[in-house]
Amino acid sequence: MPRFGLTIDVWPRDLPFSLLGVAVAGYAHWTGVPAEVADPVALLIVLDIRVHRWRRRT
């Protein structure tokens, strides 16, 4: 019977991407964009998120 799994890796990106994410979040907050929109976009820029699905036979 196969076993299924999911692995989610979250790593910070290199410094230029992190600075870009901080700049995007800061500019969005400065212009009045709601935090519910600005913060997830900035996190997607700053973090490298990889999702792996796997199946293992037992």
CHARMM internal coordinates of N, CA and C (Angstrom, degrees):
IC EDIT
DIST 1 N 1 CA 1.4443
DIST 1 CA 1 C 1.5346
ANGL 1 N 1 CA 1 C 107.90
DIST 1 C 2 N 1.3167
ANGL 1 CA 1 C 2 N 117.84
DIHE 1 N 1 CA 1 C 2 N 127.34
DIST 2 N 2 CA 1.4666
ANGL 1 C 2 N 2 CA 119.72
DIHE 1 CA 1 C 2 N 2 CA -179.66
DIST 2 CA 2 C 1.5294
ANGL 2 N 2 CA 2 C 111.16
DIHE 1 C 2 N 2 CA 2 C -73.42
DIST 2 C 3 N 1.3270
ANGL 2 CA 2 C 3 N 114.51
DIHE 2 N 2 CA 2 C 3 N 147.25
DIST 3 N 3 CA 1.4514
ANGL 2 C 3 N 3 CA 120.82
DIHE 2 CA 2 C 3 N 3 CA 175.52
DIST 3 CA 3 C 1.5184
ANGL 3 N 3 CA 3 C 107.56
DIHE 2 C 3 N 3 CA 3 C -111.69
DIST 3 C 4 N 1.3066
ANGL 3 CA 3 C 4 N 115.48
DIHE 3 N 3 CA 3 C 4 N 135.32
DIST 4 N 4 CA 1.4557
ANGL 3 C 4 N 4 CA 121.52
DIHE 3 CA 3 C 4 N 4 CA -177.87
DIST 4 CA 4 C 1.5185
ANGL 4 N 4 CA 4 C 109.71
DIHE 3 C 4 N 4 CA 4 C -106.37
DIST 4 C 5 N 1.3117
ANGL 4 CA 4 C 5 N 115.90
DIHE 4 N 4 CA 4 C 5 N 150.92
DIST 5 N 5 CA 1.4567
ANGL 4 C 5 N 5 CA 120.14
DIHE 4 CA 4 C 5 N 5 CA 178.57
DIST 5 CA 5 C 1.5133
ANGL 5 N 5 CA 5 C 111.47
DIHE 4 C 5 N 5 CA 5 C -152.45
DIST 5 C 6 N 1.2937
ANGL 5 CA 5 C 6 N 114.14
DIHE 5 N 5 CA 5 C 6 N 169.33
DIST 6 N 6 CA 1.4533
ANGL 5 C 6 N 6 CA 121.79
DIHE 5 CA 5 C 6 N 6 CA -179.33
DIST 6 CA 6 C 1.5249
ANGL 6 N 6 CA 6 C 107.66
DIHE 5 C 6 N 6 CA 6 C -141.30
DIST 6 C 7 N 1.3108
ANGL 6 CA 6 C 7 N 116.28
DIHE 6 N 6 CA 6 C 7 N 129.40
DIST 7 N 7 CA 1.4482
ANGL 6 C 7 N 7 CA 121.99
DIHE 6 CA 6 C 7 N 7 CA 177.81
DIST 7 CA 7 C 1.5230
ANGL 7 N 7 CA 7 C 108.27
DIHE 6 C 7 N 7 CA 7 C -121.20
DIST 7 C 8 N 1.3186
ANGL 7 CA 7 C 8 N 116.61
DIHE 7 N 7 CA 7 C 8 N 129.91
DIST 8 N 8 CA 1.4578
ANGL 7 C 8 N 8 CA 122.13
DIHE 7 CA 7 C 8 N 8 CA 178.50
DIST 8 CA 8 C 1.5279
ANGL 8 N 8 CA 8 C 107.90
DIHE 7 C 8 N 8 CA 8 C -118.19
DIST 8 C 9 N 1.3344
ANGL 8 CA 8 C 9 N 116.41
DIHE 8 N 8 CA 8 C 9 N 118.12
DIST 9 N 9 CA 1.4558
ANGL 8 C 9 N 9 CA 122.33
DIHE 8 CA 8 C 9 N 9 CA 178.61
DIST 9 CA 9 C 1.5223
ANGL 9 N 9 CA 9 C 108.61
DIHE 8 C 9 N 9 CA 9 C -105.03
DIST 9 C 10 N 1.3226
ANGL 9 CA 9 C 10 N 116.15
DIHE 9 N 9 CA 9 C 10 N 129.06
DIST 10 N 10 CA 1.4635
ANGL 9 C 10 N 10 CA 121.99
DIHE 9 CA 9 C 10 N 10 CA 178.41
DIST 10 CA 10 C 1.5270
ANGL 10 N 10 CA 10 C 107.56
DIHE 9 C 10 N 10 CA 10 C -124.42
DIST 10 C 11 N 1.3317
ANGL 10 CA 10 C 11 N 116.14
DIHE 10 N 10 CA 10 C 11 N 118.78
DIST 11 N 11 CA 1.4563
ANGL 10 C 11 N 11 CA 122.25
DIHE 10 CA 10 C 11 N 11 CA -178.95
DIST 11 CA 11 C 1.5212
ANGL 11 N 11 CA 11 C 108.98
DIHE 10 C 11 N 11 CA 11 C -132.11
DIST 11 C 12 N 1.3205
ANGL 11 CA 11 C 12 N 117.76
DIHE 11 N 11 CA 11 C 12 N 145.75
DIST 12 N 12 CA 1.4685
ANGL 11 C 12 N 12 CA 118.65
DIHE 11 CA 11 C 12 N 12 CA 173.14
DIST 12 CA 12 C 1.5252
ANGL 12 N 12 CA 12 C 110.38
DIHE 11 C 12 N 12 CA 12 C -71.90
DIST 12 C 13 N 1.3065
ANGL 12 CA 12 C 13 N 115.74
DIHE 12 N 12 CA 12 C 13 N 144.23
DIST 13 N 13 CA 1.4652
ANGL 12 C 13 N 13 CA 120.03
DIHE 12 CA 12 C 13 N 13 CA 178.19
DIST 13 CA 13 C 1.5208
ANGL 13 N 13 CA 13 C 110.54
DIHE 12 C 13 N 13 CA 13 C -80.15
DIST 13 C 14 N 1.3165
ANGL 13 CA 13 C 14 N 116.20
DIHE 13 N 13 CA 13 C 14 N 178.48
DIST 14 N 14 CA 1.4622
ANGL 13 C 14 N 14 CA 121.21
DIHE 13 CA 13 C 14 N 14 CA 177.58
DIST 14 CA 14 C 1.5267
ANGL 14 N 14 CA 14 C 110.25
DIHE 13 C 14 N 14 CA 14 C -65.01
DIST 14 C 15 N 1.3129
ANGL 14 CA 14 C 15 N 115.05
DIHE 14 N 14 CA 14 C 15 N 166.45
DIST 15 N 15 CA 1.4628
ANGL 14 C 15 N 15 CA 121.40
DIHE 14 CA 14 C 15 N 15 CA -173.94
DIST 15 CA 15 C 1.5285
ANGL 15 N 15 CA 15 C 114.35
DIHE 14 C 15 N 15 CA 15 C -57.43
DIST 15 C 16 N 1.3419
ANGL 15 CA 15 C 16 N 121.70
DIHE 15 N 15 CA 15 C 16 N -43.36
DIST 16 N 16 CA 1.4736
ANGL 15 C 16 N 16 CA 118.64
DIHE 15 CA 15 C 16 N 16 CA -179.15
DIST 16 CA 16 C 1.5315
ANGL 16 N 16 CA 16 C 113.05
DIHE 15 C 16 N 16 CA 16 C -60.98
DIST 16 C 17 N 1.3367
ANGL 16 CA 16 C 17 N 117.19
DIHE 16 N 16 CA 16 C 17 N -37.99
DIST 17 N 17 CA 1.4588
ANGL 16 C 17 N 17 CA 119.56
DIHE 16 CA 16 C 17 N 17 CA 178.64
DIST 17 CA 17 C 1.5230
ANGL 17 N 17 CA 17 C 111.08
DIHE 16 C 17 N 17 CA 17 C -69.74
DIST 17 C 18 N 1.3275
ANGL 17 CA 17 C 18 N 116.82
DIHE 17 N 17 CA 17 C 18 N -37.33
DIST 18 N 18 CA 1.4623
ANGL 17 C 18 N 18 CA 119.82
DIHE 17 CA 17 C 18 N 18 CA 178.33
DIST 18 CA 18 C 1.5242
ANGL 18 N 18 CA 18 C 111.05
DIHE 17 C 18 N 18 CA 18 C -64.44
DIST 18 C 19 N 1.3225
ANGL 18 CA 18 C 19 N 116.45
DIHE 18 N 18 CA 18 C 19 N -42.34
DIST 19 N 19 CA 1.4673
ANGL 18 C 19 N 19 CA 119.33
DIHE 18 CA 18 C 19 N 19 CA 177.72
DIST 19 CA 19 C 1.5184
ANGL 19 N 19 CA 19 C 111.43
DIHE 18 C 19 N 19 CA 19 C -64.46
DIST 19 C 20 N 1.3157
ANGL 19 CA 19 C 20 N 117.16
DIHE 19 N 19 CA 19 C 20 N -36.64
DIST 20 N 20 CA 1.4639
ANGL 19 C 20 N 20 CA 120.95
DIHE 19 CA 19 C 20 N 20 CA 177.33
DIST 20 CA 20 C 1.5253
ANGL 20 N 20 CA 20 C 110.69
DIHE 19 C 20 N 20 CA 20 C -64.65
DIST 20 C 21 N 1.3274
ANGL 20 CA 20 C 21 N 117.36
DIHE 20 N 20 CA 20 C 21 N -41.60
DIST 21 N 21 CA 1.4662
ANGL 20 C 21 N 21 CA 120.55
DIHE 20 CA 20 C 21 N 21 CA 178.15
DIST 21 CA 21 C 1.5140
ANGL 21 N 21 CA 21 C 112.18
DIHE 20 C 21 N 21 CA 21 C -63.82
DIST 21 C 22 N 1.3185
ANGL 21 CA 21 C 22 N 116.78
DIHE 21 N 21 CA 21 C 22 N -41.49
DIST 22 N 22 CA 1.4653
ANGL 21 C 22 N 22 CA 120.61
DIHE 21 CA 21 C 22 N 22 CA 177.56
DIST 22 CA 22 C 1.5230
ANGL 22 N 22 CA 22 C 110.24
DIHE 21 C 22 N 22 CA 22 C -64.72
DIST 22 C 23 N 1.3286
ANGL 22 CA 22 C 23 N 116.65
DIHE 22 N 22 CA 22 C 23 N -40.29
DIST 23 N 23 CA 1.4709
ANGL 22 C 23 N 23 CA 120.10
DIHE 22 CA 22 C 23 N 23 CA 179.05
DIST 23 CA 23 C 1.5217
ANGL 23 N 23 CA 23 C 111.30
DIHE 22 C 23 N 23 CA 23 C -65.01
DIST 23 C 24 N 1.3190
ANGL 23 CA 23 C 24 N 117.33
DIHE 23 N 23 CA 23 C 24 N -41.61
DIST 24 N 24 CA 1.4726
ANGL 23 C 24 N 24 CA 120.76
DIHE 23 CA 23 C 24 N 24 CA 178.70
DIST 24 CA 24 C 1.5240
ANGL 24 N 24 CA 24 C 110.24
DIHE 23 C 24 N 24 CA 24 C -62.85
DIST 24 C 25 N 1.3272
ANGL 24 CA 24 C 25 N 116.96
DIHE 24 N 24 CA 24 C 25 N -45.16
DIST 25 N 25 CA 1.4676
ANGL 24 C 25 N 25 CA 120.14
DIHE 24 CA 24 C 25 N 25 CA -179.98
DIST 25 CA 25 C 1.5242
ANGL 25 N 25 CA 25 C 110.86
DIHE 24 C 25 N 25 CA 25 C -65.03
DIST 25 C 26 N 1.3221
ANGL 25 CA 25 C 26 N 117.08
DIHE 25 N 25 CA 25 C 26 N -42.85
DIST 26 N 26 CA 1.4635
ANGL 25 C 26 N 26 CA 119.80
DIHE 25 CA 25 C 26 N 26 CA 179.73
DIST 26 CA 26 C 1.5072
ANGL 26 N 26 CA 26 C 112.42
DIHE 25 C 26 N 26 CA 26 C -64.06
DIST 26 C 27 N 1.3320
ANGL 26 CA 26 C 27 N 116.79
DIHE 26 N 26 CA 26 C 27 N -43.39
DIST 27 N 27 CA 1.4686
ANGL 26 C 27 N 27 CA 119.95
DIHE 26 CA 26 C 27 N 27 CA 179.00
DIST 27 CA 27 C 1.5294
ANGL 27 N 27 CA 27 C 111.03
DIHE 26 C 27 N 27 CA 27 C -65.73
DIST 27 C 28 N 1.3181
ANGL 27 CA 27 C 28 N 116.78
DIHE 27 N 27 CA 27 C 28 N -40.01
DIST 28 N 28 CA 1.4683
ANGL 27 C 28 N 28 CA 119.22
DIHE 27 CA 27 C 28 N 28 CA -179.95
DIST 28 CA 28 C 1.5261
ANGL 28 N 28 CA 28 C 111.03
DIHE 27 C 28 N 28 CA 28 C -64.29
DIST 28 C 29 N 1.3234
ANGL 28 CA 28 C 29 N 117.53
DIHE 28 N 28 CA 28 C 29 N -42.15
DIST 29 N 29 CA 1.4679
ANGL 28 C 29 N 29 CA 119.96
DIHE 28 CA 28 C 29 N 29 CA 178.24
DIST 29 CA 29 C 1.5294
ANGL 29 N 29 CA 29 C 111.39
DIHE 28 C 29 N 29 CA 29 C -67.71
DIST 29 C 30 N 1.3237
ANGL 29 CA 29 C 30 N 116.25
DIHE 29 N 29 CA 29 C 30 N -34.29
DIST 30 N 30 CA 1.4628
ANGL 29 C 30 N 30 CA 120.84
DIHE 29 CA 29 C 30 N 30 CA -179.44
DIST 30 CA 30 C 1.5247
ANGL 30 N 30 CA 30 C 111.00
DIHE 29 C 30 N 30 CA 30 C -68.63
DIST 30 C 31 N 1.3464
ANGL 30 CA 30 C 31 N 117.94
DIHE 30 N 30 CA 30 C 31 N -33.82
DIST 31 N 31 CA 1.4579
ANGL 30 C 31 N 31 CA 121.20
DIHE 30 CA 30 C 31 N 31 CA -179.12
DIST 31 CA 31 C 1.5226
ANGL 31 N 31 CA 31 C 113.01
DIHE 30 C 31 N 31 CA 31 C -86.63
DIST 31 C 32 N 1.3351
ANGL 31 CA 31 C 32 N 117.22
DIHE 31 N 31 CA 31 C 32 N -6.69
DIST 32 N 32 CA 1.4566
ANGL 31 C 32 N 32 CA 119.05
DIHE 31 CA 31 C 32 N 32 CA 175.61
DIST 32 CA 32 C 1.5161
ANGL 32 N 32 CA 32 C 114.85
DIHE 31 C 32 N 32 CA 32 C 97.59
DIST 32 C 33 N 1.3125
ANGL 32 CA 32 C 33 N 117.69
DIHE 32 N 32 CA 32 C 33 N 13.36
DIST 33 N 33 CA 1.4666
ANGL 32 C 33 N 33 CA 120.76
DIHE 32 CA 32 C 33 N 33 CA 176.10
DIST 33 CA 33 C 1.5329
ANGL 33 N 33 CA 33 C 107.74
DIHE 32 C 33 N 33 CA 33 C -70.41
DIST 33 C 34 N 1.3421
ANGL 33 CA 33 C 34 N 117.93
DIHE 33 N 33 CA 33 C 34 N 138.30
DIST 34 N 34 CA 1.4653
ANGL 33 C 34 N 34 CA 119.13
DIHE 33 CA 33 C 34 N 34 CA -179.79
DIST 34 CA 34 C 1.5352
ANGL 34 N 34 CA 34 C 111.84
DIHE 33 C 34 N 34 CA 34 C -60.73
DIST 34 C 35 N 1.3243
ANGL 34 CA 34 C 35 N 115.64
DIHE 34 N 34 CA 34 C 35 N 146.90
DIST 35 N 35 CA 1.4610
ANGL 34 C 35 N 35 CA 121.03
DIHE 34 CA 34 C 35 N 35 CA -179.17
DIST 35 CA 35 C 1.5283
ANGL 35 N 35 CA 35 C 111.74
DIHE 34 C 35 N 35 CA 35 C -64.13
DIST 35 C 36 N 1.3334
ANGL 35 CA 35 C 36 N 118.25
DIHE 35 N 35 CA 35 C 36 N -26.42
DIST 36 N 36 CA 1.4646
ANGL 35 C 36 N 36 CA 121.56
DIHE 35 CA 35 C 36 N 36 CA 179.53
DIST 36 CA 36 C 1.5228
ANGL 36 N 36 CA 36 C 111.55
DIHE 35 C 36 N 36 CA 36 C -65.25
DIST 36 C 37 N 1.3182
ANGL 36 CA 36 C 37 N 117.16
DIHE 36 N 36 CA 36 C 37 N -20.97
DIST 37 N 37 CA 1.4650
ANGL 36 C 37 N 37 CA 121.60
DIHE 36 CA 36 C 37 N 37 CA 179.41
DIST 37 CA 37 C 1.5296
ANGL 37 N 37 CA 37 C 110.45
DIHE 36 C 37 N 37 CA 37 C -99.78
DIST 37 C 38 N 1.3117
ANGL 37 CA 37 C 38 N 117.70
DIHE 37 N 37 CA 37 C 38 N -43.55
DIST 38 N 38 CA 1.4634
ANGL 37 C 38 N 38 CA 121.72
DIHE 37 CA 37 C 38 N 38 CA -172.40
DIST 38 CA 38 C 1.5267
ANGL 38 N 38 CA 38 C 112.50
DIHE 37 C 38 N 38 CA 38 C -72.94
DIST 38 C 39 N 1.3117
ANGL 38 CA 38 C 39 N 118.62
DIHE 38 N 38 CA 38 C 39 N -41.97
DIST 39 N 39 CA 1.4589
ANGL 38 C 39 N 39 CA 121.27
DIHE 38 CA 38 C 39 N 39 CA -174.22
DIST 39 CA 39 C 1.5327
ANGL 39 N 39 CA 39 C 113.21
DIHE 38 C 39 N 39 CA 39 C -67.26
DIST 39 C 40 N 1.3537
ANGL 39 CA 39 C 40 N 120.50
DIHE 39 N 39 CA 39 C 40 N -45.45
DIST 40 N 40 CA 1.4732
ANGL 39 C 40 N 40 CA 118.29
DIHE 39 CA 39 C 40 N 40 CA 177.30
DIST 40 CA 40 C 1.5263
ANGL 40 N 40 CA 40 C 113.31
DIHE 39 C 40 N 40 CA 40 C -63.11
DIST 40 C 41 N 1.3220
ANGL 40 CA 40 C 41 N 117.78
DIHE 40 N 40 CA 40 C 41 N -35.35
DIST 41 N 41 CA 1.4642
ANGL 40 C 41 N 41 CA 120.23
DIHE 40 CA 40 C 41 N 41 CA 177.87
DIST 41 CA 41 C 1.5230
ANGL 41 N 41 CA 41 C 110.16
DIHE 40 C 41 N 41 CA 41 C -65.65
DIST 41 C 42 N 1.3176
ANGL 41 CA 41 C 42 N 117.11
DIHE 41 N 41 CA 41 C 42 N -42.05
DIST 42 N 42 CA 1.4639
ANGL 41 C 42 N 42 CA 120.39
DIHE 41 CA 41 C 42 N 42 CA 178.60
DIST 42 CA 42 C 1.5254
ANGL 42 N 42 CA 42 C 111.02
DIHE 41 C 42 N 42 CA 42 C -65.23
DIST 42 C 43 N 1.3236
ANGL 42 CA 42 C 43 N 117.87
DIHE 42 N 42 CA 42 C 43 N -38.76
DIST 43 N 43 CA 1.4663
ANGL 42 C 43 N 43 CA 120.43
DIHE 42 CA 42 C 43 N 43 CA 177.67
DIST 43 CA 43 C 1.5259
ANGL 43 N 43 CA 43 C 111.88
DIHE 42 C 43 N 43 CA 43 C -65.44
DIST 43 C 44 N 1.3166
ANGL 43 CA 43 C 44 N 117.40
DIHE 43 N 43 CA 43 C 44 N -37.31
DIST 44 N 44 CA 1.4665
ANGL 43 C 44 N 44 CA 119.79
DIHE 43 CA 43 C 44 N 44 CA 177.37
DIST 44 CA 44 C 1.5227
ANGL 44 N 44 CA 44 C 111.46
DIHE 43 C 44 N 44 CA 44 C -66.28
DIST 44 C 45 N 1.3221
ANGL 44 CA 44 C 45 N 117.34
DIHE 44 N 44 CA 44 C 45 N -29.57
DIST 45 N 45 CA 1.4652
ANGL 44 C 45 N 45 CA 120.26
DIHE 44 CA 44 C 45 N 45 CA 177.56
DIST 45 CA 45 C 1.5282
ANGL 45 N 45 CA 45 C 109.96
DIHE 44 C 45 N 45 CA 45 C -77.06
DIST 45 C 46 N 1.3262
ANGL 45 CA 45 C 46 N 117.74
DIHE 45 N 45 CA 45 C 46 N -41.51
DIST 46 N 46 CA 1.4581
ANGL 45 C 46 N 46 CA 121.98
DIHE 45 CA 45 C 46 N 46 CA -174.07
DIST 46 CA 46 C 1.5296
ANGL 46 N 46 CA 46 C 112.40
DIHE 45 C 46 N 46 CA 46 C -76.33
DIST 46 C 47 N 1.3363
ANGL 46 CA 46 C 47 N 117.92
DIHE 46 N 46 CA 46 C 47 N -35.19
DIST 47 N 47 CA 1.4582
ANGL 46 C 47 N 47 CA 121.34
DIHE 46 CA 46 C 47 N 47 CA -174.38
DIST 47 CA 47 C 1.5244
ANGL 47 N 47 CA 47 C 111.77
DIHE 46 C 47 N 47 CA 47 C -103.14
DIST 47 C 48 N 1.3203
ANGL 47 CA 47 C 48 N 115.69
DIHE 47 N 47 CA 47 C 48 N 144.85
DIST 48 N 48 CA 1.4564
ANGL 47 C 48 N 48 CA 122.58
DIHE 47 CA 47 C 48 N 48 CA 173.93
DIST 48 CA 48 C 1.5265
ANGL 48 N 48 CA 48 C 106.55
DIHE 47 C 48 N 48 CA 48 C -99.17
DIST 48 C 49 N 1.3208
ANGL 48 CA 48 C 49 N 117.01
DIHE 48 N 48 CA 48 C 49 N 107.19
DIST 49 N 49 CA 1.4618
ANGL 48 C 49 N 49 CA 122.43
DIHE 48 CA 48 C 49 N 49 CA -175.17
DIST 49 CA 49 C 1.5242
ANGL 49 N 49 CA 49 C 108.04
DIHE 48 C 49 N 49 CA 49 C -110.22
DIST 49 C 50 N 1.3357
ANGL 49 CA 49 C 50 N 115.78
DIHE 49 N 49 CA 49 C 50 N 122.61
DIST 50 N 50 CA 1.4647
ANGL 49 C 50 N 50 CA 121.65
DIHE 49 CA 49 C 50 N 50 CA 179.33
DIST 50 CA 50 C 1.5167
ANGL 50 N 50 CA 50 C 108.73
DIHE 49 C 50 N 50 CA 50 C -125.37
DIST 50 C 51 N 1.3245
ANGL 50 CA 50 C 51 N 115.83
DIHE 50 N 50 CA 50 C 51 N 132.57
DIST 51 N 51 CA 1.4578
ANGL 50 C 51 N 51 CA 122.16
DIHE 50 CA 50 C 51 N 51 CA 179.90
DIST 51 CA 51 C 1.5265
ANGL 51 N 51 CA 51 C 107.88
DIHE 50 C 51 N 51 CA 51 C -114.55
DIST 51 C 52 N 1.3321
ANGL 51 CA 51 C 52 N 115.51
DIHE 51 N 51 CA 51 C 52 N 126.16
DIST 52 N 52 CA 1.4556
ANGL 51 C 52 N 52 CA 121.49
DIHE 51 CA 51 C 52 N 52 CA 179.89
DIST 52 CA 52 C 1.5226
ANGL 52 N 52 CA 52 C 109.07
DIHE 51 C 52 N 52 CA 52 C -119.83
DIST 52 C 53 N 1.3247
ANGL 52 CA 52 C 53 N 115.67
DIHE 52 N 52 CA 52 C 53 N 125.76
DIST 53 N 53 CA 1.4570
ANGL 52 C 53 N 53 CA 120.17
DIHE 52 CA 52 C 53 N 53 CA 171.56
DIST 53 CA 53 C 1.5176
ANGL 53 N 53 CA 53 C 107.04
DIHE 52 C 53 N 53 CA 53 C -99.64
DIST 53 C 54 N 1.3198
ANGL 53 CA 53 C 54 N 117.42
DIHE 53 N 53 CA 53 C 54 N 141.85
DIST 54 N 54 CA 1.4439
ANGL 53 C 54 N 54 CA 120.00
DIHE 53 CA 53 C 54 N 54 CA 179.70
DIST 54 CA 54 C 1.5192
ANGL 54 N 54 CA 54 C 110.06
DIHE 53 C 54 N 54 CA 54 C -142.24
DIST 54 C 55 N 1.3205
ANGL 54 CA 54 C 55 N 113.54
DIHE 54 N 54 CA 54 C 55 N 156.54
DIST 55 N 55 CA 1.4682
ANGL 54 C 55 N 55 CA 121.07
DIHE 54 CA 54 C 55 N 55 CA 178.35
DIST 55 CA 55 C 1.5208
ANGL 55 N 55 CA 55 C 106.95
DIHE 54 C 55 N 55 CA 55 C -134.32
DIST 55 C 56 N 1.2948
ANGL 55 CA 55 C 56 N 117.04
DIHE 55 N 55 CA 55 C 56 N 130.10
DIST 56 N 56 CA 1.4472
ANGL 55 C 56 N 56 CA 122.16
DIHE 55 CA 55 C 56 N 56 CA -179.62
DIST 56 CA 56 C 1.5261
ANGL 56 N 56 CA 56 C 108.95
DIHE 55 C 56 N 56 CA 56 C -123.89
DIST 56 C 57 N 1.2923
ANGL 56 CA 56 C 57 N 115.16
DIHE 56 N 56 CA 56 C 57 N 133.05
DIST 57 N 57 CA 1.4749
ANGL 56 C 57 N 57 CA 119.83
DIHE 56 CA 56 C 57 N 57 CA 177.00
DIST 57 CA 57 C 1.5142
ANGL 57 N 57 CA 57 C 109.30
DIHE 56 C 57 N 57 CA 57 C -84.97
DIST 57 C 58 N 1.3224
ANGL 57 CA 57 C 58 N 115.50
DIHE 57 N 57 CA 57 C 58 N 137.69
DIST 58 N 58 CA 1.4712
ANGL 57 C 58 N 58 CA 119.93
DIHE 57 CA 57 C 58 N 58 CA 178.81
DIST 58 CA 58 C 1.4987
ANGL 58 N 58 CA 58 C 110.92
DIHE 57 C 58 N 58 CA 58 C -112.33
END
COOR INIT
IC SEED 1 N 1 CA 1 C
IC BUILD
